[in-house]
Amino acid sequence: MGAFVKVAFVGKGGSGKTTLSSLFTRHLAARGLPVVAIDADINQHMGVALGLDEDRCAKIPAMGDHLPEIKDWLRGDNPRIPSADAMVKTTPPGSGSRLLRLRGDDPVHALGQEVDGVTLLATGPFNDDDLGVACYHSKTGAVELYLNHLVDGPGEYVVVDMTAGADTFASGLFTRFDLMFLVAEPTRKGVGVYRQYTEYARDYDVAIAVVGNKVQSDDDVAYLREHVGDDLLTWVGQSAAVRAFEQGRQGAVLEDANTAALDTMLAALDARPKDWDGFQRQAVEFHVKNARSWANRATGRDLEQQVDPDFRFPAVSVV
């Protein structure tokens, strides 16, 4: 049985991260593994990539539209959090908080759409009502709260398709993952994003593995190796099957080499150690940082008081 895994797909716009995150999600589900996929990209395309038609995708409730009830459920009877209004996206769990289990009976998973063995959640698109009055992080805050309170069990996976570019690092969300797959094309722009991401992540103990995409030749692989070195985990080549998926045709079979790349990614994830204490410590650090920089002022409260120094995630054994 695999490890407990939260994984993000990141990269520049057009790199193919939505395609690869959906391929990887399908790969997990085809093996009977429990998986939640979250579309956290400002351009919401993961549902279509998983095989839903656009009408069904448009009807998936947006997590960002249900923040008050999500917050109220998560705070439970935590005495440090008197109301949902007192919670922000970085609020960590404490004694009395309700913790989530993957695909559990709770207000977050109730928003999901089931598709071929996958529970799909969506932050919701950035729409006309948001222009000038909100940023996209008001949507992804629901994902951060979800991951902060999720106790993923053995062989359970959360796959998040993140928004493109450096916006990934605009909140503490990027620290909520056991591993980040950086999707990089074998181009100067592709490896430039790699350098940018590793620079941002350097001080936060965030694991990044590069997955090459749109690789056409050995020269492409050599180019990626030259510029990202040992961080290159694997690569995916041009695929007739992926083109068929994107065109909505059913029954296509992924090429053996590309399936092997997905297996390599899964093995890398399952090899990641789980550090619950470190996970909570980083959540607290970002919460304190946010409280001091803007959240105390925004809420009129001292949100550092929400930190429960004695809280520990419950032990979950691997079977």
Order of alpha helices (4+ residues) and beta strands (2+ residues): beta-alpha-beta-alpha-alpha-alpha-beta-beta-alpha-beta-beta-alpha-beta-alpha-beta-alpha-alpha-alpha-alpha
